[in-house]
Amino acid sequence: MLSKIETNMKKLILFISLCFPCFVFAQIIQRFGIGTDSFTNPGQGIVKTVFVDSSNNMLYAGGSFEYAGGILSYGIAKWDGNTWDSLSCGIRRFVGSGISEGVLDIEKFGEDLVICGNFTKAGGKPIQGIARWNGTEWFDVGGSAGGAIYQMEVYNDELYVVGSFLNIGGIPSKGIAKWNGTFWTDLSQNFESYCGLNSTLYLYTLLHYKGDLYVSGNTNCDVGATNDRVSKRLGNQWVQVGPGLIGGLAWINKLSIFQNKLYVGGNFSTQYNNPDNNIYYLDGNLAYPTAGGVLPVSVWNMFEYEQELYVCGQFVVAGGDSVGRIAKWDGVQWINTGISINRNDGVARFGVINSFAKYNGNLVLAGAFDMINDTLANNIAMVNFGTTTVSFSKATKFFKLYPNPANSTFSIELSDFSYSKSISVYNAVGQLMLPQKTTEKTLDVSSYAKGMYVVEVQTDKGISRQKLIVE
């Protein structure tokens, strides 16, 4: 039996939870003017990377857009806190799609801004793959790159780059090199003997971790039973760290450091005995799972913000719970951010996030989208996680979903305290299954293919999602 003290304590907790408010996070979406766009492909002004220069609090955006804030800017633009501006006439890019298009990364090296990607001109000059901006004019970086550069990092006053290039600055180099401000040094020596002479190297990501250089990507290594791996440079040699990935379409998009561990994000699954689904972490040479990872497909980027790891990609489930292209990880569990990213470029679907940054204390999201929650935001926006108060008794799920699994119809039951603004159903790749958003509470899924779907309900209290299985 409970003691009198225990009974009174339970009554007190119940009284507090029913009568007193508690603090929760409320999201304020802030726009960067009218965002970015493309006149040759309206609605396709994609932002692929963002960078904040802490010396002047300037935010730079790069990608395949042609306009920023209505200003002709061709792939690179800057935001001063109020307005967009171009950097001369920007870049000219290869015609293509996917990762090999436009500006893909931005860094500060010395006093210059450096951009990289897949382009053939900067400021009207024939500069390929990598260029620097001195505040008024574009220049090359010790020459051009013979192919795309995907990511850069400044370490010990040297600029490291990875990509799919075969030469850089006039020297042979297969996908990885460094620049000291005067000349380029090839770092791909011995990579072929380590990975296989017939390997095609597409190195997407690099970083320095505990003083060592790590790289990865889609290397298609032809030695052993594994396709791709995390590689570390020791002296003039490359060595494998952790397990190699298994599966025909397995690769790594991003390496990131969180809680002093090396996180690995990409496209891989436990179906082929990989450490987890699309994301795991390394501690030393051992790989550890992340509570089920994310599903169904890849992680694109990771960014630490306010002591949590924000992850974006093409997934719709994290740790078994429905999310929507973005989730956060605290080192133990996955947490739904409550952020809804949507895009309608002829096909209504989830949008995608390509890059993160921290600007004026808030989280910047950049990618391919036109709406964040209820706010129109063309490809770039900022989330202010303010605080508000709600009654503890209202801290429940917005809706119930039944039956689940379903085979013909399913119904939605809303909580007493909320009313529905719209209901959406997305498939596993983020496409909207309904002709449009609806307010109907019972929906027919008899024509749906078997599999996993996400039901998103927007109410006066916010947005909530749940996973639906159709059998």
VEXBA-27850 format. One line per 3 residues: number of its first residue (from 1); for each residue y, x, z of C-alpha. Coordinates in pm, 1 decimal. Layout:
<recs>
NUM = Y X Z; ... .
</recs>
This chain:
<recs>
1 = 0.0 0.0 0.0; 356.8 105.9 -64.2; 565.0 208.0 232.2 .
4 = 884.3 17.8 309.3; 1088.1 314.5 184.9; 896.2 328.5 -144.5 .
7 = 936.4 -47.3 -196.1; 1310.3 -34.4 -131.2; 1344.5 266.2 -362.5 .
10 = 1175.6 78.4 -648.3; 1408.7 -217.5 -590.9; 1708.3 15.3 -598.5 .
13 = 1594.2 177.5 -926.3; 1541.0 -167.1 -1081.3; 1885.3 -281.8 -963.1 .
16 = 2052.9 28.2 -1107.8; 1869.2 -2.4 -1440.5; 1968.9 -368.1 -1480.1 .
19 = 2324.7 -356.2 -1355.3; 2468.3 -16.9 -1433.4; 2528.3 144.7 -1771.3 .
22 = 2390.0 476.4 -1883.4; 2524.4 721.4 -2137.7; 2368.9 738.7 -2483.8 .
25 = 2474.2 912.5 -2800.9; 2675.3 722.3 -3061.1; 2718.8 868.0 -3406.3 .
28 = 3056.4 878.5 -3576.4; 3027.2 968.5 -3944.4; 3327.1 1159.9 -4076.5 .
31 = 3380.0 1201.4 -4450.0; 3512.2 1503.5 -4639.2; 3753.8 1304.2 -4852.7 .
34 = 3565.6 1139.8 -5138.2; 3300.4 1411.2 -5140.4; 3158.7 1565.8 -5457.6 .
37 = 3060.9 1431.7 -5797.7; 2974.6 1523.7 -6157.3; 3142.1 1382.0 -6467.8 .
40 = 2853.9 1479.5 -6699.6; 2599.5 1314.5 -6466.3; 2790.1 1066.9 -6244.3 .
43 = 2636.9 1036.4 -5900.6; 2470.5 1377.5 -5935.2; 2732.1 1601.6 -5772.2 .
46 = 2475.6 1762.3 -5544.1; 2576.5 2000.0 -5264.0; 2308.8 2263.0 -5207.3 .
49 = 2469.7 2483.6 -4944.0; 2756.4 2483.3 -4694.3; 2916.0 2775.1 -4511.5 .
52 = 3188.8 2793.0 -4245.3; 3418.7 3096.5 -4234.3; 3497.5 3131.2 -3864.4 .
55 = 3792.7 3362.1 -3935.9; 4001.1 3080.0 -4084.5; 3795.3 2766.8 -4009.2 .
58 = 3744.1 2704.3 -4378.9; 3433.2 2517.0 -4494.9; 3286.1 2611.8 -4832.5 .
61 = 3045.5 2394.1 -5031.4; 2831.1 2511.9 -5322.1; 2596.5 2333.4 -5558.2 .
64 = 2577.6 2169.5 -5898.2; 2879.7 1940.6 -5860.7; 3182.7 1950.2 -6088.5 .
67 = 3437.4 1773.1 -5868.5; 3518.7 1801.9 -5497.9; 3768.4 1550.5 -5363.8 .
70 = 3851.2 1459.0 -5722.1; 3949.5 1819.1 -5801.9; 3772.4 2004.0 -6082.7 .
73 = 3587.6 2281.6 -5901.4; 3260.5 2363.1 -6084.9; 2999.7 2440.0 -5822.9 .
76 = 3212.3 2593.2 -5545.1; 3496.8 2442.1 -5339.3; 3667.5 2481.5 -5001.7 .
79 = 3780.4 2231.9 -4737.1; 4069.5 2324.5 -4505.7; 4024.5 2035.1 -4264.5 .
82 = 4221.5 1787.5 -4472.7; 4179.4 1851.3 -4845.5; 3952.2 2012.3 -5102.2 .
85 = 4056.9 2298.2 -5327.0; 3889.2 2490.7 -5608.9; 3822.0 2865.2 -5628.3 .
88 = 3975.9 2941.9 -5967.1; 3755.6 2777.8 -6232.5; 3436.5 2815.6 -6029.8 .
91 = 3104.9 2897.1 -6194.4; 2918.8 2802.5 -6508.1; 2554.2 2734.4 -6453.2 .
94 = 2230.3 2720.0 -6644.5; 2131.9 2374.7 -6761.7; 1828.5 2279.8 -6558.1 .
97 = 1717.2 2107.8 -6243.1; 1580.7 2175.3 -5898.1; 1640.6 2491.4 -5699.6 .
100 = 1746.4 2698.0 -6002.6; 2075.0 2519.7 -6059.5; 2428.0 2609.8 -5949.5 .
103 = 2534.9 2779.6 -5624.6; 2249.5 2804.2 -5374.1; 2389.1 3014.0 -5088.4 .
106 = 2722.4 3140.1 -4953.3; 2793.4 3433.5 -4718.2; 3087.7 3642.3 -4601.8 .
109 = 3055.2 4016.1 -4669.5; 3344.2 4223.8 -4546.0; 3660.5 4040.4 -4649.2 .
112 = 3500.3 3875.2 -4951.4; 3315.8 3548.6 -4995.3; 2984.7 3599.8 -5179.2 .
115 = 2797.7 3325.4 -5363.7; 2454.8 3336.5 -5526.6; 2238.0 3106.2 -5732.7 .
118 = 2160.2 3051.5 -6099.0; 2480.6 3080.5 -6301.4; 2610.0 3287.0 -6591.5 .
121 = 2985.8 3294.7 -6528.9; 3223.9 3308.1 -6232.7; 3595.0 3261.0 -6284.8 .
124 = 3532.4 3269.8 -6658.2; 3384.9 3621.0 -6638.0; 3026.4 3700.2 -6747.5 .
127 = 2878.6 3736.9 -6398.3; 2520.5 3629.0 -6344.8; 2341.8 3522.7 -6025.4 .
130 = 2578.2 3669.9 -5765.4; 2958.5 3694.7 -5740.9; 3231.2 3769.2 -5485.1 .
133 = 3568.0 3601.8 -5428.2; 3853.4 3808.1 -5281.3; 4077.5 3509.5 -5218.6 .
136 = 4238.7 3502.2 -5562.1; 3984.2 3625.1 -5818.7; 3610.1 3650.9 -5891.8 .
139 = 3428.6 3985.7 -5932.3; 3068.7 4095.8 -5974.0; 2870.9 4251.0 -5688.8 .
142 = 2778.7 4588.4 -5829.2; 2669.5 4420.1 -6149.5; 2471.4 4104.0 -6220.3 .
145 = 2123.8 3977.2 -6135.6; 1856.5 3932.0 -6400.5; 1749.8 3594.4 -6264.8 .
148 = 1821.6 3353.5 -5983.2; 1911.0 3451.2 -5625.4; 1813.3 3186.5 -5369.4 .
151 = 1928.8 3320.1 -5033.1; 2135.9 3598.6 -4875.7; 2175.8 3749.5 -4530.0 .
154 = 2422.4 4003.3 -4391.2; 2258.3 4247.9 -4151.4; 2393.2 4580.7 -4022.9 .
157 = 2679.2 4572.2 -4276.4; 2442.2 4531.9 -4570.2; 2385.1 4227.6 -4789.2 .
160 = 2018.6 4132.8 -4841.0; 1917.1 3898.6 -5123.5; 1595.5 3729.7 -5238.6 .
163 = 1513.6 3534.9 -5552.5; 1319.5 3543.8 -5877.9; 1523.6 3818.3 -6047.8 .
166 = 1361.8 4117.8 -6216.9; 1663.4 4348.1 -6194.2; 1996.0 4362.2 -6011.7 .
169 = 2299.6 4584.0 -6053.7; 2125.7 4764.6 -6339.1; 1817.1 4870.0 -6139.6 .
172 = 1464.4 4721.5 -6159.3; 1393.8 4501.0 -5859.3; 1141.5 4222.4 -5827.0 .
175 = 1291.6 3951.2 -5608.7; 1434.9 4143.9 -5313.0; 1713.0 4401.1 -5277.5 .
178 = 2009.2 4500.8 -5060.1; 2373.2 4596.9 -5128.6; 2568.9 4835.3 -4904.6 .
181 = 2906.2 4769.8 -5064.6; 2864.1 5052.5 -5316.5; 2516.3 5038.7 -5469.9 .
184 = 2198.1 4830.9 -5476.7; 1860.9 4937.7 -5330.0; 1534.4 4784.4 -5445.6 .
187 = 1311.7 4658.7 -5161.1; 1025.3 4526.4 -5370.3; 841.8 4859.8 -5380.3 .
190 = 478.2 4819.7 -5280.7; 507.7 4439.9 -5276.6; 286.2 4410.2 -5584.4 .
193 = 13.3 4630.7 -5439.1; 30.5 4415.5 -5125.2; 42.1 4080.5 -5303.2 .
196 = -136.8 4152.7 -5630.6; -20.7 4305.5 -5957.1; -21.4 3971.8 -6139.8 .
199 = 179.2 3788.5 -5874.8; 486.4 3589.5 -5971.9; 742.2 3633.7 -5698.0 .
202 = 975.8 3349.1 -5614.6; 1117.9 3459.9 -5281.6; 1313.9 3168.2 -5135.1 .
205 = 1397.9 3282.9 -4784.2; 1462.9 3590.8 -4571.9; 1590.7 3685.3 -4227.7 .
208 = 1589.6 3965.9 -3975.4; 1392.8 3886.1 -3660.5; 1367.6 4130.5 -3370.8 .
211 = 1502.8 4403.9 -3597.2; 1251.1 4355.1 -3879.5; 1299.2 4204.4 -4226.0 .
214 = 1089.9 3894.1 -4303.4; 1062.5 3721.5 -4641.0; 861.8 3437.9 -4792.7 .
217 = 855.0 3184.6 -5073.9; 620.1 3091.9 -5354.0; 455.1 3423.5 -5430.0 .
220 = 119.8 3303.4 -5566.5; -42.9 3611.4 -5419.6; -367.9 3676.2 -5603.2 .
223 = -545.6 3866.9 -5327.7; -767.6 3692.6 -5076.2; -812.2 3319.0 -5037.5 .
226 = -452.6 3240.9 -4945.2; -156.5 3161.6 -5167.9; 161.0 3232.1 -4974.3 .
229 = 248.5 3404.1 -4654.1; 523.0 3540.1 -4432.9; 575.7 3908.0 -4507.9 .
232 = 736.7 4175.8 -4290.0; 868.1 4512.3 -4405.7; 746.9 4812.2 -4207.6 .
235 = 896.9 5133.4 -4338.7; 833.4 5119.5 -4713.8; 534.8 4886.1 -4679.8 .
238 = 492.7 4508.2 -4662.2; 246.8 4349.6 -4419.5; 132.6 3993.0 -4366.1 .
241 = 242.5 3812.3 -4047.6; 37.2 3519.1 -3924.8; -202.1 3323.1 -4145.4 .
244 = -166.1 3288.7 -4518.6; -127.6 2935.1 -4646.2; -422.9 2760.1 -4803.7 .
247 = -402.3 2486.0 -5067.7; -317.7 2474.8 -5435.6; 43.4 2358.9 -5387.9 .
250 = 141.0 2552.2 -5077.2; 462.5 2748.8 -5040.6; 734.4 2836.5 -4789.1 .
253 = 1096.3 2726.0 -4829.4; 1265.4 2841.6 -4510.8; 1235.0 3082.8 -4219.1 .
256 = 1442.6 3015.3 -3908.5; 1470.6 3142.7 -3550.9; 1459.4 2892.3 -3263.8 .
259 = 1396.3 2966.7 -2897.2; 1322.5 3327.7 -2994.5; 1032.6 3221.8 -3216.0 .
262 = 1001.5 3242.4 -3593.3; 971.8 2897.0 -3752.7; 813.9 2852.0 -4095.0 .
265 = 892.5 2545.2 -4307.7; 761.9 2453.1 -4649.8; 493.0 2256.5 -4826.7 .
268 = 145.4 2279.7 -4668.4; -88.0 2062.5 -4464.0; -363.1 2064.7 -4203.4 .
271 = -592.3 1917.2 -4468.5; -648.2 2274.9 -4583.4; -668.5 2417.1 -4228.4 .
274 = -307.1 2534.8 -4218.0; -144.2 2558.7 -3870.8; 35.6 2221.7 -3906.0 .
277 = 192.1 1988.2 -4159.4; 485.8 2155.4 -4336.7; 619.3 2336.8 -4028.4 .
280 = 478.8 2573.5 -3765.9; 604.4 2869.7 -3565.8; 497.7 3228.8 -3514.6 .
283 = 497.2 3409.8 -3182.4; 393.1 3760.4 -3265.5; 109.1 3734.0 -3515.7 .
286 = -16.3 3399.2 -3386.2; 70.3 3064.1 -3545.9; 130.5 2750.0 -3339.1 .
289 = 155.9 2382.0 -3442.6; 458.5 2156.2 -3392.3; 306.6 1834.9 -3255.5 .
292 = 174.2 1717.4 -3591.9; 460.2 1851.0 -3799.2; 620.3 1629.0 -4063.6 .
295 = 466.9 1412.5 -4338.1; 394.3 1356.2 -4617.5; 560.8 1652.6 -4787.8 .
298 = 789.7 1948.7 -4752.6; 1051.0 2092.5 -4518.3; 1354.9 2224.3 -4705.5 .
301 = 1582.9 2362.0 -4437.4; 1620.5 2416.2 -4061.0; 1929.5 2466.7 -3845.4 .
304 = 1982.2 2506.6 -3470.8; 2250.5 2276.4 -3331.5; 2318.3 2214.0 -2962.4 .
307 = 1989.6 2383.0 -2859.6; 1776.1 2166.6 -3088.7; 1626.6 2247.8 -3427.4 .
310 = 1737.5 2007.6 -3701.5; 1490.8 1986.9 -3989.6; 1537.9 1825.0 -4330.3 .
313 = 1320.2 1775.8 -4635.8; 1119.1 1513.9 -4821.1; 926.8 1385.6 -4520.9 .
316 = 953.0 1039.2 -4365.1; 738.6 1092.0 -4052.7; 778.3 1352.5 -3776.7 .
319 = 527.7 1388.8 -3494.5; 366.4 1059.7 -3596.2; 693.6 858.1 -3571.9 .
322 = 897.4 723.2 -3860.0; 1217.5 911.8 -3934.2; 1401.4 947.3 -4263.7 .
325 = 1440.2 1287.5 -4427.3; 1582.1 1437.8 -4105.5; 1444.5 1494.4 -3755.6 .
328 = 1504.9 1726.5 -3464.0; 1265.7 1937.1 -3259.1; 1330.0 2046.4 -2898.4 .
331 = 1044.7 2297.1 -2879.6; 794.6 2042.3 -2746.9; 841.0 1713.2 -2931.2 .
334 = 1002.1 1551.8 -3232.7; 1307.7 1329.2 -3181.7; 1446.5 1067.7 -3418.8 .
337 = 1811.7 1148.3 -3493.4; 1895.9 787.7 -3580.1; 2060.9 914.6 -3898.5 .
340 = 1986.5 718.8 -4214.8; 2034.5 902.0 -4546.1; 2034.4 685.5 -4859.0 .
343 = 2090.6 737.6 -5228.8; 2112.0 508.8 -5528.9; 2122.2 694.3 -5860.5 .
346 = 1955.4 415.0 -6051.0; 1660.5 412.6 -5809.6; 1733.4 300.3 -5452.0 .
349 = 1568.2 546.1 -5214.7; 1616.5 784.9 -4925.0; 1867.9 1057.4 -4995.7 .
352 = 1797.2 1422.5 -4920.6; 1968.1 1689.9 -4714.6; 1977.3 2045.3 -4847.0 .
355 = 2192.6 2228.3 -4594.6; 2349.3 2214.8 -4247.5; 2650.3 2376.1 -4082.6 .
358 = 2852.7 2344.5 -3762.2; 3220.0 2264.8 -3818.9; 3471.2 2185.3 -3544.5 .
361 = 3176.9 2135.4 -3309.2; 3012.8 1870.9 -3528.7; 2704.2 1876.3 -3751.1 .
364 = 2766.3 1894.4 -4126.2; 2505.2 1744.0 -4359.9; 2507.8 1832.4 -4729.1 .
367 = 2273.7 1728.3 -5007.9; 2214.9 1440.5 -5249.5; 2314.6 1107.4 -5095.2 .
370 = 2582.4 840.8 -5113.3; 2544.7 671.5 -4775.1; 2493.9 792.6 -4418.3 .
373 = 2421.4 495.5 -4194.6; 2696.4 246.4 -4296.6; 2940.8 508.7 -4425.5 .
376 = 3001.0 594.9 -4788.8; 2965.4 972.6 -4811.4; 2916.2 1142.4 -5144.9 .
379 = 2679.9 1434.2 -5080.6; 2859.5 1578.9 -4776.5; 2958.9 1438.6 -4437.2 .
382 = 2992.9 1531.9 -4071.9; 2822.7 1368.7 -3774.2; 3010.3 1351.4 -3444.2 .
385 = 2759.8 1281.9 -3167.3; 3000.8 1114.7 -2925.5; 2893.7 922.8 -2615.4 .
388 = 2913.0 557.5 -2536.1; 2761.9 329.8 -2271.9; 2502.8 56.6 -2294.0 .
391 = 2316.5 -145.7 -2036.0; 1990.8 20.3 -1934.4; 1815.4 -314.8 -1972.0 .
394 = 1897.6 -304.0 -2346.0; 1740.6 34.9 -2408.5; 1442.9 -108.3 -2597.3 .
397 = 1317.3 -95.0 -2953.8; 1511.8 -311.7 -3192.7; 1205.2 -477.0 -3346.2 .
400 = 831.4 -532.6 -3339.0; 613.6 -501.4 -3649.2; 293.3 -700.9 -3693.4 .
403 = 22.8 -697.3 -3807.4; 7.8 -321.5 -3845.7; -198.3 -222.3 -4041.8 .
406 = -121.7 -504.1 -4288.6; -293.6 -606.8 -4611.5; -99.7 -908.4 -4742.7 .
409 = 210.6 -977.6 -4532.8; 379.2 -843.0 -4221.7; 643.7 -988.9 -3993.4 .
412 = 936.7 -848.1 -3800.8; 1034.3 -974.1 -3456.8; 1376.0 -865.6 -3337.4 .
415 = 1472.1 -806.9 -2975.6; 1669.0 -1086.9 -2813.7; 1988.5 -885.3 -2796.3 .
418 = 2021.6 -788.7 -3163.8; 2061.7 -955.2 -3499.6; 1953.5 -816.7 -3836.3 .
421 = 2195.7 -690.9 -4099.1; 1930.3 -572.1 -4342.0; 1563.2 -478.2 -4375.7 .
424 = 1431.5 -207.9 -4609.7; 1082.1 -83.2 -4693.4; 1034.0 268.5 -4832.3 .
427 = 721.4 433.2 -4965.5; 602.5 780.4 -4865.8; 832.8 954.5 -5114.3 .
430 = 1137.9 759.2 -4999.5; 1171.5 501.6 -5279.0; 1291.9 153.5 -5184.5 .
433 = 1005.4 -88.5 -5245.0; 1213.1 -405.8 -5244.0; 1451.4 -499.5 -5527.8 .
436 = 1723.4 -477.0 -5264.0; 1768.0 -482.2 -4890.0; 1681.9 -818.9 -4736.6 .
439 = 1714.7 -1021.5 -4417.4; 1378.1 -1197.1 -4455.2; 1155.6 -1154.6 -4147.1 .
442 = 820.4 -1189.8 -4327.0; 751.6 -971.6 -4628.0; 474.4 -970.0 -4887.0 .
445 = 296.8 -634.4 -4932.6; -6.2 -760.4 -5125.1; 104.7 -568.5 -5434.7 .
448 = 165.4 -241.7 -5247.9; -71.9 51.1 -5290.2; -267.6 146.3 -4982.3 .
451 = -91.3 403.6 -4771.7; 198.2 470.2 -4536.2; 541.0 306.0 -4560.0 .
454 = 857.7 308.1 -4350.1; 1024.0 -15.7 -4242.1; 1393.8 28.5 -4161.5 .
457 = 1583.3 -243.3 -3977.3; 1959.8 -224.4 -3945.3; 2101.6 -439.6 -3666.4 .
460 = 2430.0 -475.3 -3484.9; 2294.8 -214.8 -3240.1; 2210.1 50.3 -3496.0 .
463 = 1919.2 155.3 -3717.6; 1553.7 163.6 -3615.6; 1246.7 262.6 -3816.6 .
466 = 874.9 215.2 -3772.7; 570.9 327.2 -3967.6; 370.0 60.6 -4153.3 .
469 = 18.2 112.3 -4282.4; -93.8 -102.5 -4578.7; -470.6 -132.1 -4616.0 .
</recs>
